[in-house]
Amino acid sequence: MTGQEVLDISQEGVWLLLKISLPLLLIALIIGLVVSLFQALTQIQEMTLTFVPKIIAILFGLILFLPLMSEMLNSFVLKIFDKIVSLT
């Protein structure tokens, strides 16, 4: 395996990591912005108000996006295993 192949696999792994984490990060960002706006408008500064909605939304996001995430990760791992087998 050449250095270029290793770099290609590493680059693909980083892009996969970004694609897998993006939906959950966007959910957390949107919920955080909504809660911050609500707190700014109502002057409520409760600490649990910032964490509980994010945790619930990310849990539902995981339930919704977990099949897609696992399928993407599974295909990447199978591709890596095929490359390992082709080395021998």
One Martini backbone bead per residue (centre of mass of N, CA, C, O) as a GRO file, in nm:
protein
   88
    1MET     BB    1   0.096   0.037   0.024
    2THR     BB    2   0.067   0.355  -0.031
    3GLY     BB    3   0.065   0.677   0.068
    4GLN     BB    4  -0.180   0.767  -0.102
    5GLU     BB    5  -0.381   0.553   0.004
    6VAL     BB    6  -0.369   0.642   0.297
    7LEU     BB    7  -0.468   0.931   0.246
    8ASP     BB    8  -0.738   0.853   0.118
    9ILE     BB    9  -0.851   0.701   0.361
   10SER     BB   10  -0.829   0.935   0.560
   11GLN     BB   11  -1.007   1.132   0.407
   12GLU     BB   12  -1.259   0.952   0.402
   13GLY     BB   13  -1.282   0.934   0.714
   14VAL     BB   14  -1.329   1.234   0.768
   15TRP     BB   15  -1.581   1.268   0.590
   16LEU     BB   16  -1.746   1.056   0.740
   17LEU     BB   17  -1.744   1.195   1.013
   18LEU     BB   18  -1.894   1.448   0.914
   19LYS     BB   19  -2.150   1.304   0.801
   20ILE     BB   20  -2.232   1.168   1.072
   21SER     BB   21  -2.230   1.437   1.267
   22LEU     BB   22  -2.407   1.661   1.132
   23PRO     BB   23  -2.704   1.612   1.223
   24LEU     BB   24  -2.654   1.641   1.534
   25LEU     BB   25  -2.522   1.922   1.526
   26LEU     BB   26  -2.764   2.069   1.399
   27ILE     BB   27  -2.966   2.009   1.618
   28ALA     BB   28  -2.808   2.143   1.850
   29LEU     BB   29  -2.793   2.424   1.722
   30ILE     BB   30  -3.095   2.484   1.688
   31ILE     BB   31  -3.181   2.439   1.981
   32GLY     BB   32  -2.985   2.646   2.104
   33LEU     BB   33  -3.101   2.893   1.957
   34VAL     BB   34  -3.391   2.872   2.059
   35VAL     BB   35  -3.328   2.879   2.363
   36SER     BB   36  -3.172   3.147   2.363
   37LEU     BB   37  -3.403   3.317   2.257
   38PHE     BB   38  -3.602   3.250   2.483
   39GLN     BB   39  -3.422   3.357   2.714
   40ALA     BB   40  -3.396   3.650   2.606
   41LEU     BB   41  -3.708   3.714   2.598
   42THR     BB   42  -3.776   3.602   2.915
   43GLN     BB   43  -3.534   3.603   3.134
   44ILE     BB   44  -3.449   3.302   3.148
   45GLN     BB   45  -3.178   3.134   3.360
   46GLU     BB   46  -3.188   2.824   3.314
   47MET     BB   47  -2.973   2.558   3.292
   48THR     BB   48  -3.164   2.314   3.209
   49LEU     BB   49  -3.283   2.452   2.949
   50THR     BB   50  -3.023   2.391   2.769
   51PHE     BB   51  -2.998   2.063   2.796
   52VAL     BB   52  -3.263   1.899   2.770
   53PRO     BB   53  -3.349   1.958   2.472
   54LYS     BB   54  -3.088   1.852   2.345
   55ILE     BB   55  -3.101   1.561   2.447
   56ILE     BB   56  -3.374   1.490   2.322
   57ALA     BB   57  -3.307   1.564   2.025
   58ILE     BB   58  -3.061   1.373   1.996
   59LEU     BB   59  -3.212   1.115   2.053
   60PHE     BB   60  -3.406   1.140   1.809
   61GLY     BB   61  -3.179   1.164   1.600
   62LEU     BB   62  -3.058   0.887   1.649
   63ILE     BB   63  -3.308   0.725   1.578
   64LEU     BB   64  -3.329   0.842   1.287
   65PHE     BB   65  -2.997   0.824   1.189
   66LEU     BB   66  -2.867   0.542   1.256
   67PRO     BB   67  -2.903   0.378   0.994
   68LEU     BB   68  -2.733   0.567   0.816
   69MET     BB   69  -2.474   0.564   0.981
   70SER     BB   70  -2.425   0.253   0.979
   71GLU     BB   71  -2.414   0.221   0.670
   72MET     BB   72  -2.171   0.406   0.618
   73LEU     BB   73  -1.972   0.259   0.810
   74ASN     BB   74  -1.998  -0.023   0.688
   75SER     BB   75  -1.893   0.045   0.401
   76PHE     BB   76  -1.615   0.146   0.493
   77VAL     BB   77  -1.519  -0.112   0.637
   78LEU     BB   78  -1.546  -0.302   0.394
   79LYS     BB   79  -1.341  -0.150   0.221
   80ILE     BB   80  -1.102  -0.191   0.412
   81PHE     BB   81  -1.111  -0.502   0.415
   82ASP     BB   82  -1.060  -0.535   0.110
   83LYS     BB   83  -0.779  -0.400   0.116
   84ILE     BB   84  -0.650  -0.601   0.312
   85VAL     BB   85  -0.696  -0.858   0.140
   86SER     BB   86  -0.540  -0.746  -0.120
   87LEU     BB   87  -0.246  -0.754   0.011
   88THR     BB   88  -0.207  -1.085   0.021
   0.00000   0.00000   0.00000
